[in-house]
């Protein structure tokens, strides 16, 4: 069974940092692009960042550019999202996803994790 499992979420004060991880099991996603999205209550799922299969190309939404870094370790079948200078408006459930090639559109992704909650207090 293919699984993507996010971890690293939690409660953090504004201005703080978090590192999210997304581990894959059941198959290797080494040849897949990986993405991070988030969804706040009452809002649509929002693209944050994506990385190509090799890690050589990365893509960021304007809302997080300069505050987030996506990276991957294919040997561990894991992708990471390092977030800094967190704001209360960053509060959301954060999801990782995988597909064959890069996209910033959530419906394009075939595989999803269940999400990890990030709460930023003011």
Steps between C-alpha positions, in 0.01 A plus 500: 500500500636837399518748784623853548528597865564854613659590832655797673195719544405656828449822688757774448518868584498763230848548364594142574601215273388148423629220283239274350582157369312272265608140492381265229447128540366223285690614195780731406422852387857568398392572142200710602460869556389582852295791621382668818158655539301640789136550576356733760141464622254628243769549236615310195809287502793730422822413320816581695798334341607219272820323409590292198615140523869579534466800727664716239197719443274656757189713474335724757178691542547872547337473842790295638791591275797593713349338810484137389748254359401169348751219478505126457703195589422227251700244694252552784200545269432820691431861413534793740359848537702737715291798603618812679363838605165334555189716526158431650359490147722199431274298728359211298520129436808433288493222243764338287427351162670315216454477126707415198588857405488842663170682541370777723143372466367280778263296275799396290657305785430129521632418845431686822584478867244558773654826612662646809361794693709815532375764740678833533411707805532877510 
